[in-house]
Amino acid sequence: MPSLILLMIAGAIAYAWWNAARAASEHAVVVGRRACRAAGVQLLDQTVHAVGLKLRRRDDGRLGLERSFRFEYSHDGTDRNRGLMVFHGDRLVAFTGPAPAVASSLSAHEG
């Protein structure tokens, strides 16, 4: 009987872990899609790929998970570029990828 309870607890922990990872991935897809739309590029494959998971301290000093996601985007449909997003919980802390279209058009007008 105790082994059944331990098995149920382990199953609940595994489900909670999977559910949190799935929610983080869905959130990253939304952020990546918005960033690509703002930059006027296409998010390729309409998905992101988890590439890192670390235990980090948050700003308040508590431990939290840092998740990294890779995505690919294209300017004209023939090229393929990589981007990277890093999240602490739901907060985006690092982004490497397409620049917003407004910023690139501003720099073109300045010169």
LOLUMTOR-332321 format. One record per atom (N, C-alpha, C, O): x, y, z; atom name. Coordinates in pm, 1 decimal, decimal comma, always signed. Layout:
REM LOLUMTOR-332321
          u          v          w   atom
          X          Y          Z     CA
...
***
This chain:
REM LOLUMTOR-332321
          u          v          w   atom
      +80,0     -120,4       +0,0      N
       +0,0       +0,0       +0,0     CA
      +84,6     +127,3       +0,0      C
      +52,6     +219,6      -74,9      O
     +192,3     +136,9      +81,3      N
     +274,4     +258,4      +77,1     CA
     +338,1     +279,0      -60,3      C
     +356,9     +393,3     -101,9      O
     +371,7     +171,9     -131,5      N
     +433,0     +187,9     -262,6     CA
     +332,8     +246,1     -363,1      C
     +372,3     +319,3     -453,9      O
     +206,0     +214,9     -348,0      N
     +104,0     +271,5     -435,4     CA
      +90,4     +421,6     -411,8      C
      +75,2     +498,7     -506,5      O
      +95,8     +461,9     -287,5      N
      +87,4     +605,0     -254,5     CA
     +208,8     +678,8     -310,2      C
     +194,9     +787,9     -365,5      O
     +327,4     +620,1     -296,1      N
     +448,7     +682,4     -351,3     CA
     +441,0     +690,9     -503,3      C
     +483,7     +790,1     -562,3      O
     +387,4     +588,3     -566,1      N
     +371,3     +589,0     -710,6     CA
     +273,2     +698,6     -753,9      C
     +296,0     +765,9     -854,4      O
     +166,1     +716,3     -679,6      N
      +69,4     +821,1     -711,2     CA
     +130,9     +960,0     -692,7      C
     +105,9    +1049,9     -772,9      O
     +210,2     +977,7     -588,5      N
     +276,9    +1104,9     -565,0     CA
     +377,0    +1133,5     -677,4      C
     +383,9    +1245,6     -727,6      O
     +453,5    +1032,9     -716,0      N
     +549,5    +1049,7     -825,1     CA
     +477,5    +1083,6     -955,5      C
     +524,8    +1167,0    -1032,8      O
     +364,5    +1020,0     -979,8      N
     +286,4    +1049,6    -1099,6     CA
     +232,7    +1191,7    -1098,9      C
     +232,0    +1258,6    -1202,2      O
     +187,6    +1238,1     -982,4      N
     +136,1    +1374,7     -970,9     CA
     +247,4    +1476,5     -993,6      C
     +225,5    +1579,1    -1058,1      O
     +365,9    +1449,0     -941,4      N
     +480,0    +1539,3     -960,8     CA
     +520,3    +1543,0    -1108,5      C
     +548,0    +1649,7    -1163,2      O
     +523,4    +1425,7    -1172,2      N
     +558,6    +1419,7    -1314,4     CA
     +456,6    +1495,3    -1399,7      C
     +493,9    +1564,7    -1494,2      O
     +328,5    +1481,8    -1366,6      N
     +224,9    +1553,3    -1441,2     CA
     +238,1    +1704,5    -1420,6      C
     +225,4    +1781,0    -1516,2      O
     +263,0    +1747,5    -1299,2      N
     +278,5    +1890,7    -1271,3     CA
     +399,1    +1947,0    -1346,4      C
     +392,0    +2057,1    -1400,9      O
     +509,3    +1872,7    -1349,7      N
     +629,9    +1914,4    -1421,3     CA
     +601,1    +1927,4    -1570,9      C
     +637,7    +2027,1    -1633,1      O
     +535,7    +1826,9    -1628,0      N
     +501,9    +1827,8    -1769,8     CA
     +408,0    +1944,2    -1801,9      C
     +425,8    +2012,6    -1902,6      O
     +309,2    +1966,3    -1717,4      N
     +212,2    +2073,0    -1738,7     CA
     +280,1    +2210,5    -1733,7      C
     +248,9    +2297,4    -1815,1      O
     +371,2    +2230,6    -1640,7      N
     +443,8    +2357,8    -1630,7     CA
     +532,8    +2379,6    -1753,2      C
     +542,1    +2491,4    -1804,0      O
     +597,5    +2274,1    -1800,4      N
     +683,0    +2284,1    -1918,2     CA
     +599,7    +2316,1    -2042,3      C
     +641,3    +2396,7    -2125,6      O
     +485,1    +2255,1    -2054,9      N
     +395,2    +2279,5    -2167,8     CA
     +344,5    +2425,3    -2166,4      C
     +340,7    +2491,3    -2270,3      O
     +306,2    +2473,5    -2048,3      N
     +258,3    +2611,7    -2035,7     CA
     +369,5    +2710,8    -2070,6      C
     +344,0    +2811,5    -2136,8      O
     +491,7    +2683,2    -2026,8      N
     +604,3    +2771,5    -2057,5     CA
     +631,4    +2773,3    -2208,4      C
     +660,7    +2878,6    -2265,0      O
     +621,7    +2658,8    -2272,0      N
     +642,8    +2650,7    -2416,2     CA
     +535,4    +2727,8    -2491,9      C
     +565,9    +2798,8    -2587,7      O
     +411,6    +2714,6    -2450,2      N
     +302,7    +2787,9    -2515,5     CA
     +319,9    +2938,5    -2498,4      C
     +293,1    +3015,5    -2590,7      O
     +364,5    +2980,2    -2380,0      N
     +389,6    +3122,0    -2355,6     CA
     +502,6    +3171,7    -2446,5      C
     +494,4    +3282,0    -2500,7      O
     +607,1    +3091,6    -2463,1      N
     +719,5    +3129,5    -2549,0     CA
     +676,0    +3140,6    -2695,2      C
     +725,3    +3226,9    -2767,7      O
     +584,7    +3054,8    -2739,0      N
     +533,9    +3064,1    -2876,5     CA
     +461,2    +3196,5    -2896,5      C
     +478,8    +3262,6    -2998,9      O
     +380,5    +3234,8    -2799,8      N
     +306,6    +3361,6    -2809,4     CA
     +404,0    +3479,5    -2815,1      C
     +387,4    +3569,2    -2897,8      O
     +504,3    +3480,0    -2728,8      N
     +602,4    +3589,0    -2727,1     CA
     +681,2    +3591,7    -2858,1      C
     +703,4    +3698,8    -2914,7      O
     +723,3    +3475,4    -2906,4      N
     +797,2    +3468,2    -3032,5     CA
     +714,3    +3514,3    -3150,6      C
     +764,6    +3584,4    -3238,3      O
     +588,0    +3475,8    -3153,8      N
     +498,5    +3516,9    -3262,1     CA
     +479,7    +3668,9    -3262,3      C
     +481,3    +3732,2    -3367,9      O
     +461,8    +3726,5    -3143,6      N
     +445,3    +3873,0    -3133,7     CA
     +572,2    +3945,7    -3176,9      C
     +565,1    +4047,2    -3246,3      O
     +687,3    +3894,6    -3136,6      N
     +813,9    +3958,7    -3174,1     CA
     +835,3    +3952,9    -3324,3      C
     +879,8    +4050,4    -3384,8      O
     +803,9    +3839,3    -3384,7      N
     +820,2    +3826,6    -3529,6     CA
     +722,0    +3916,8    -3603,5      C
     +757,8    +3978,4    -3704,0      O
     +600,1    +3924,9    -3555,0      N
     +501,2    +4012,8    -3617,6     CA
     +546,3    +4159,0    -3608,3      C
     +533,5    +4234,4    -3704,8      O
     +598,9    +4198,6    -3492,3      N
     +644,9    +4336,7    -3473,8     CA
     +763,3    +4368,7    -3563,8      C
     +780,1    +4483,2    -3605,9      O
     +845,8    +4268,2    -3593,8      N
     +963,2    +4290,6    -3678,1     CA
     +932,2    +4271,3    -3826,1      C
    +1017,6    +4297,1    -3910,9      O
     +812,0    +4226,8    -3857,6      N
     +775,4    +4206,6    -3996,9     CA
     +840,3    +4084,2    -4059,2      C
     +865,5    +4081,7    -4179,6      O
     +867,8    +3982,4    -3977,7      N
     +926,6    +3858,3    -4028,7     CA
     +831,9    +3742,5    -3999,1      C
     +733,8    +3757,6    -3926,3      O
     +862,8    +3627,5    -4056,4      N
     +779,3    +3509,5    -4040,1     CA
     +841,3    +3414,4    -3938,7      C
     +958,8    +3379,4    -3949,7      O
     +761,7    +3372,0    -3838,6      N
     +804,4    +3269,2    -3743,8     CA
     +794,4    +3135,2    -3814,8      C
     +684,8    +3091,6    -3850,0      O
     +906,3    +3070,5    -3835,7      N
     +907,2    +2944,9    -3909,8     CA
     +859,5    +2829,8    -3821,7      C
     +888,1    +2827,1    -3702,0      O
     +789,0    +2737,5    -3878,9      N
     +736,7    +2617,4    -3813,0     CA
     +634,8    +2649,6    -3704,1      C
     +582,1    +2558,2    -3640,8      O
     +606,2    +2777,0    -3681,3      N
     +508,4    +2821,9    -3581,4     CA
     +530,7    +2759,8    -3443,9      C
     +435,1    +2731,0    -3371,9      O
     +656,9    +2739,4    -3407,8      N
     +687,6    +2675,8    -3280,1     CA
     +821,7    +2721,4    -3226,3      C
     +899,0    +2787,1    -3295,9      O
     +848,3    +2685,9    -3101,8      N
     +976,7    +2709,3    -3035,8     CA
    +1027,6    +2576,0    -2982,9      C
     +951,3    +2480,5    -2968,5      O
    +1156,0    +2570,4    -2954,4      N
    +1216,9    +2448,1    -2904,1     CA
    +1289,4    +2477,8    -2773,7      C
    +1372,9    +2568,1    -2767,8      O
    +1258,2    +2402,8    -2670,4      N
    +1326,4    +2420,0    -2542,1     CA
    +1470,5    +2373,3    -2556,5      C
    +1496,3    +2262,1    -2602,5      O
    +1564,3    +2459,2    -2516,7      N
    +1705,4    +2424,6    -2529,6     CA
    +1781,1    +2435,6    -2397,8      C
    +1898,4    +2398,7    -2391,3      O
    +1716,9    +2485,3    -2293,5      N
    +1787,6    +2497,0    -2166,6     CA
    +1693,6    +2510,6    -2049,4      C
    +1584,6    +2566,8    -2060,1      O
    +1738,7    +2457,6    -1937,1      N
    +1663,9    +2466,6    -1812,5     CA
    +1765,6    +2476,9    -1700,2      C
    +1847,5    +2386,9    -1681,4      O
    +1760,5    +2587,7    -1624,8      N
    +1855,2    +2610,2    -1515,9     CA
    +1780,6    +2656,6    -1392,6      C
    +1672,5    +2714,9    -1401,2      O
    +1839,2    +2630,2    -1280,1      N
    +1787,4    +2681,9    -1153,8     CA
    +1859,9    +2812,0    -1125,1      C
    +1982,4    +2812,7    -1112,9      O
    +1786,1    +2923,0    -1113,9      N
    +1844,3    +3055,6    -1092,7     CA
    +1770,6    +3129,1     -982,5      C
    +1654,4    +3100,4     -954,1      O
    +1838,6    +3223,5     -921,2      N
    +1773,5    +3309,6     -822,6     CA
    +1700,0    +3421,3     -895,2      C
    +1751,1    +3480,1     -990,5      O
    +1580,6    +3448,7     -848,7      N
    +1504,0    +3559,0     -904,8     CA
    +1545,9    +3688,6     -836,9      C
    +1630,3    +3687,8     -747,3      O
    +1487,7    +3798,2     -878,9      N
    +1521,4    +3929,1     -821,5     CA
    +1490,1    +3935,8     -672,7      C
    +1557,6    +4006,6     -598,0      O
    +1386,9    +3861,5     -629,1      N
    +1348,9    +3862,6     -487,7     CA
    +1431,5    +3765,4     -403,8      C
    +1408,3    +3753,2     -283,6      O
    +1528,5    +3695,4     -465,7      N
    +1616,8    +3606,1     -392,6     CA
    +1571,6    +3460,8     -387,7      C
    +1648,0    +3373,6     -346,3      O
    +1449,0    +3433,9     -429,1      N
    +1398,5    +3296,0     -427,6     CA
    +1446,4    +3221,6     -551,2      C
    +1472,7    +3281,9     -655,3      O
    +1457,3    +3089,8     -538,6      N
    +1497,9    +3008,8     -652,4     CA
    +1383,8    +2994,8     -750,4      C
    +1267,6    +2984,8     -711,2      O
    +1417,1    +2994,1     -877,2      N
    +1318,2    +2976,8     -983,2     CA
    +1384,4    +2912,2    -1103,4      C
    +1506,6    +2898,1    -1108,4      O
    +1303,7    +2873,6    -1198,9      N
    +1355,4    +2810,1    -1319,6     CA
    +1379,7    +2912,7    -1429,2      C
    +1298,4    +3002,3    -1451,7      O
    +1492,3    +2898,2    -1496,5      N
    +1522,8    +2976,5    -1615,2     CA
    +1510,3    +2881,8    -1733,9      C
    +1582,4    +2782,4    -1742,8      O
    +1419,2    +2912,7    -1824,2      N
    +1397,5    +2828,5    -1941,6     CA
    +1441,0    +2904,4    -2066,3      C
    +1410,7    +3022,6    -2082,1      O
    +1512,3    +2835,2    -2154,3      N
    +1557,3    +2894,2    -2280,4     CA
    +1486,7    +2824,1    -2396,0      C
    +1470,9    +2702,1    -2396,5      O
    +1444,9    +2903,9    -2493,8      N
    +1376,0    +2851,5    -2610,5     CA
    +1440,3    +2907,0    -2736,6      C
    +1469,8    +3026,2    -2744,6      O
    +1461,6    +2821,3    -2834,0      N
    +1515,6    +2859,4    -2963,5     CA
    +1400,2    +2863,1    -3063,1      C
    +1308,0    +2781,9    -3055,7      O
    +1406,1    +2957,7    -3155,9      N
    +1306,7    +2963,7    -3262,5     CA
    +1375,4    +3007,9    -3390,2      C
    +1486,6    +3060,5    -3387,1      O
    +1309,2    +2986,6    -3501,6      N
    +1364,6    +3027,0    -3629,6     CA
    +1267,9    +3120,6    -3699,8      C
    +1146,2    +3106,0    -3688,9      O
    +1323,2    +3216,4    -3771,7      N
    +1241,1    +3313,6    -3842,8     CA
    +1303,0    +3342,6    -3978,5      C
    +1420,5    +3314,6    -4002,2      O
    +1221,5    +3399,5    -4067,3      N
    +1266,8    +3429,3    -4202,6     CA
    +1221,7    +3568,3    -4242,2      C
    +1110,7    +3610,5    -4209,6      O
    +1308,9    +3639,8    -4313,2      N
    +1274,1    +3773,1    -4362,0     CA
    +1192,3    +3766,0    -4490,4      C
    +1097,5    +3842,5    -4508,3      O
    +1229,2    +3673,9    -4580,0      N
    +1161,9    +3669,1    -4709,9     CA
    +1116,2    +3528,4    -4749,6      C
    +1071,4    +3507,7    -4862,4      O
    +1127,0    +3433,4    -4659,6      N
    +1083,7    +3297,1    -4690,6     CA
    +1193,1    +3208,6    -4746,8      C
    +1175,1    +3087,2    -4756,3      O
    +1306,7    +3267,0    -4784,3      N
    +1415,8    +3186,2    -4838,1     CA
    +1531,2    +3172,7    -4740,0      C
    +1610,4    +3079,0    -4750,1      O
    +1541,8    +3265,1    -4645,3      N
    +1648,5    +3256,6    -4545,9     CA
    +1594,5    +3195,2    -4417,0      C
    +1473,4    +3187,4    -4396,6      O
    +1684,8    +3152,4    -4331,7      N
    +1647,3    +3091,6    -4204,5     CA
    +1741,7    +3145,5    -4098,2      C
    +1862,8    +3124,3    -4104,5      O
    +1684,8    +3216,0    -3999,7      N
    +1764,9    +3275,2    -3892,9     CA
    +1718,8    +3219,4    -3759,1      C
    +1603,1    +3180,5    -3743,4      O
    +1810,0    +3215,9    -3663,1      N
    +1777,6    +3164,6    -3530,6     CA
    +1763,7    +3276,5    -3430,0      C
    +1835,2    +3376,6    -3434,3      O
    +1670,3    +3256,9    -3339,7      N
    +1651,8    +3348,8    -3229,4     CA
    +1650,5    +3270,7    -3099,2      C
    +1636,9    +3148,4    -3099,3      O
    +1664,7    +3341,4    -2988,9      N
    +1667,5    +3279,0    -2857,1     CA
    +1591,9    +3365,7    -2758,4      C
    +1608,6    +3487,6    -2755,5      O
    +1508,4    +3301,6    -2677,1      N
    +1436,7    +3370,6    -2569,8     CA
    +1470,2    +3301,0    -2439,0      C
    +1476,7    +3178,3    -2433,1      O
    +1491,5    +3379,8    -2333,6      N
    +1519,8    +3325,7    -2200,7     CA
    +1416,1    +3383,3    -2104,9      C
    +1395,4    +3504,6    -2100,5      O
    +1352,0    +3296,9    -2029,3      N
    +1248,1    +3336,1    -1935,2     CA
    +1286,3    +3296,2    -1794,0      C
    +1341,9    +3188,6    -1772,5      O
    +1256,8    +3382,4    -1697,7      N
    +1255,9    +3347,1    -1555,9     CA
    +1108,4    +3342,8    -1519,1      C
    +1043,8    +3447,0    -1508,1      O
    +1056,0    +3224,8    -1500,5      N
     +911,8    +3212,1    -1480,8     CA
     +842,0    +3256,3    -1607,5      C
     +870,9    +3203,6    -1714,9      O
     +751,1    +3351,5    -1597,9      N
     +681,5    +3405,6    -1715,0     CA
     +747,4    +3531,0    -1769,4      C
     +703,0    +3585,0    -1870,8      O
     +852,1    +3578,1    -1704,1      N
     +915,8    +3705,5    -1740,8     CA
    +1028,6    +3683,5    -1840,9      C
    +1120,9    +3606,0    -1815,8      O
    +1020,5    +3752,0    -1954,1      N
    +1124,5    +3746,9    -2055,7     CA
    +1244,0    +3827,6    -2007,1      C
    +1231,1    +3947,0    -1980,1      O
    +1361,1    +3763,2    -1995,8      N
    +1479,7    +3834,1    -1945,9     CA
    +1586,8    +3852,8    -2052,5      C
    +1675,8    +3936,2    -2035,9      O
    +1579,9    +3776,8    -2161,8      N
    +1676,1    +3793,3    -2270,5     CA
    +1609,4    +3754,0    -2401,3      C
    +1532,3    +3658,3    -2407,6      O
    +1640,7    +3829,9    -2505,3      N
    +1583,7    +3802,1    -2637,0     CA
    +1688,3    +3832,2    -2742,0      C
    +1746,0    +3940,8    -2744,5      O
    +1712,2    +3736,1    -2827,9      N
    +1799,1    +3753,6    -2943,2     CA
    +1718,3    +3711,3    -3064,3      C
    +1674,0    +3596,8    -3073,4      O
    +1699,5    +3802,7    -3156,1      N
    +1617,6    +3769,8    -3271,7     CA
    +1592,5    +3891,6    -3356,7      C
    +1671,8    +3985,8    -3357,1      O
    +1480,9    +3889,8    -3429,5      N
    +1453,6    +4001,4    -3520,7     CA
    +1425,7    +4130,7    -3445,0      C
    +1359,2    +4130,5    -3341,4      O
    +1476,6    +4239,3    -3497,5      N
    +1450,9    +4370,9    -3437,7     CA
    +1316,8    +4421,5    -3488,9      C
    +1278,6    +4392,8    -3602,4      O
    +1246,2    +4495,5    -3406,8      N
    +1117,6    +4551,1    -3452,5     CA
    +1134,4    +4635,4    -3578,2      C
    +1235,2    +4704,2    -3594,2      O
    +1037,5    +4630,3    -3666,0      N
    +1041,9    +4702,9    -3793,1     CA
    +1052,0    +4853,1    -3770,3      C
    +1115,0    +4922,1    -3850,4      O
     +992,7    +4905,8    -3664,5      N
     +996,0    +5048,9    -3636,7     CA
    +1139,3    +5094,4    -3612,1      C
    +1180,7    +5198,8    -3662,6      O
    +1214,7    +5017,5    -3535,3      N
    +1353,4    +5055,4    -3504,7     CA
    +1439,0    +5054,0    -3629,3      C
    +1522,5    +5142,7    -3647,1      O
    +1420,6    +4954,4    -3717,3      N
    +1503,4    +4949,6    -3837,2     CA
    +1466,9    +5062,0    -3933,8      C
    +1554,5    +5114,0    -4003,0      O
    +1339,8    +5100,3    -3939,9      N
    +1302,9    +5209,6    -4028,8     CA
    +1350,6    +5343,7    -3972,7      C
    +1382,7    +5434,7    -4049,1      O
    +1355,4    +5356,6    -3839,9      N
    +1407,4    +5480,1    -3780,6     CA
    +1555,8    +5496,6    -3810,0      C
    +1601,7    +5606,3    -3841,8      O
    +1630,9    +5386,7    -3799,1      N
    +1775,2    +5398,0    -3823,8     CA
    +1802,5    +5426,8    -3970,2      C
    +1903,6    +5489,6    -4001,7      O
    +1717,5    +5383,8    -4059,5      N
    +1736,3    +5411,6    -4202,3     CA
    +1713,3    +5559,2    -4232,7      C
    +1776,5    +5614,4    -4322,6      O
    +1622,9    +5623,7    -4158,1      N
    +1593,8    +5763,9    -4181,2     CA
    +1693,0    +5857,5    -4114,6      C
    +1703,6    +5974,0    -4152,9      O
    +1765,4    +5808,2    -4015,6      N
    +1859,9    +5893,6    -3943,1     CA
    +1983,7    +5925,0    -4026,3      C
    +2039,8    +6033,9    -4014,4      O
    +2027,7    +5830,0    -4111,5      N
    +2153,2    +5847,2    -4185,1     CA
    +2138,6    +5922,2    -4307,7      C
    +2236,6    +5943,7    -4379,0      O
***
